[in-house]
Amino acid sequence: METLRRDIARMIHADPSEIGADDNLMDLGLDSMRAMALVLSWEQQGLKLDFSELAADVTLAGWWAVVARQQDMERT
Protein backbone atom coordinates (compact mmCIF):
# COMPACT_ATOMS: atom_id res chain seq x y z
CA MET A 1 0.00 0.00 0.00
CA GLU A 2 2.87 2.36 0.71
CA THR A 3 4.08 2.21 -2.89
CA LEU A 4 0.62 3.22 -4.08
CA ARG A 5 0.55 6.02 -1.51
CA ARG A 6 3.94 7.33 -2.66
CA ASP A 7 3.00 7.14 -6.36
CA ILE A 8 -0.28 8.97 -5.77
CA ALA A 9 1.44 11.59 -3.59
CA ARG A 10 4.03 12.22 -6.28
CA MET A 11 1.27 12.62 -8.89
CA ILE A 12 -0.63 15.21 -6.83
CA HIS A 13 2.50 16.90 -5.45
CA ALA A 14 1.74 16.03 -1.83
CA ASP A 15 3.55 14.39 1.03
CA PRO A 16 2.60 10.71 1.32
CA SER A 17 1.74 11.25 4.99
CA GLU A 18 -1.07 13.57 3.87
CA ILE A 19 -2.94 10.70 2.19
CA GLY A 20 -5.08 8.68 4.58
CA ALA A 21 -6.37 5.25 3.66
CA ASP A 22 -9.97 6.48 3.48
CA ASP A 23 -9.39 9.92 1.99
CA ASN A 24 -11.13 10.58 -1.32
CA LEU A 25 -8.25 10.87 -3.77
CA MET A 26 -10.22 13.17 -6.06
CA ASP A 27 -10.74 15.58 -3.16
CA LEU A 28 -6.96 15.58 -2.69
CA GLY A 29 -6.41 16.67 -6.29
CA LEU A 30 -6.20 13.44 -8.27
CA ASP A 31 -8.18 14.00 -11.45
CA SER A 32 -9.09 11.33 -13.99
CA MET A 33 -6.13 12.11 -16.27
CA ARG A 34 -3.63 11.70 -13.44
CA ALA A 35 -5.39 8.55 -12.28
CA MET A 36 -5.12 7.10 -15.78
CA ALA A 37 -1.43 8.04 -15.89
CA LEU A 38 -0.94 6.13 -12.64
CA VAL A 39 -2.74 3.08 -14.00
CA LEU A 40 -0.60 3.16 -17.15
CA SER A 41 2.55 3.49 -15.06
CA TRP A 42 1.55 0.54 -12.89
CA GLU A 43 0.73 -1.50 -15.99
CA GLN A 44 4.24 -0.83 -17.31
CA GLN A 45 5.49 -2.31 -14.05
CA GLY A 46 3.41 -5.44 -14.66
CA LEU A 47 0.32 -4.68 -12.59
CA LYS A 48 -2.84 -5.13 -14.66
CA LEU A 49 -5.69 -3.01 -13.29
CA ASP A 50 -9.17 -2.20 -14.55
CA PHE A 51 -9.68 1.56 -14.32
CA SER A 52 -13.43 1.11 -13.77
CA GLU A 53 -12.73 -0.97 -10.64
CA LEU A 54 -10.55 1.81 -9.27
CA ALA A 55 -13.23 4.40 -10.06
CA ALA A 56 -15.72 2.53 -7.88
CA ASP A 57 -13.87 3.45 -4.66
CA VAL A 58 -11.48 6.37 -5.07
CA THR A 59 -9.58 5.90 -1.82
CA LEU A 60 -6.18 4.44 -1.11
CA ALA A 61 -7.82 1.56 0.76
CA GLY A 62 -10.21 0.95 -2.14
CA TRP A 63 -7.41 0.93 -4.67
CA TRP A 64 -5.30 -1.33 -2.49
CA ALA A 65 -8.21 -3.80 -2.32
CA VAL A 66 -8.31 -3.88 -6.14
CA VAL A 67 -4.55 -4.43 -6.32
CA ALA A 68 -4.70 -7.20 -3.70
CA ARG A 69 -7.51 -8.98 -5.59
CA GLN A 70 -5.53 -8.74 -8.82
CA GLN A 71 -2.40 -10.11 -7.18
CA ASP A 72 -4.41 -12.98 -5.67
CA MET A 73 -5.85 -13.84 -9.09
CA GLU A 74 -2.37 -13.85 -10.63
CA ARG A 75 -1.10 -16.26 -7.97
CA THR A 76 -3.83 -18.80 -8.65
Summary of the structure (lengths in Angstrom):
residues: 76
radius of gyration: 11.6
end to end distance: 21.0
largest distance: 36.4
contacts: 195
relative contact order: 0.17
helix: 64%
strand: 3%
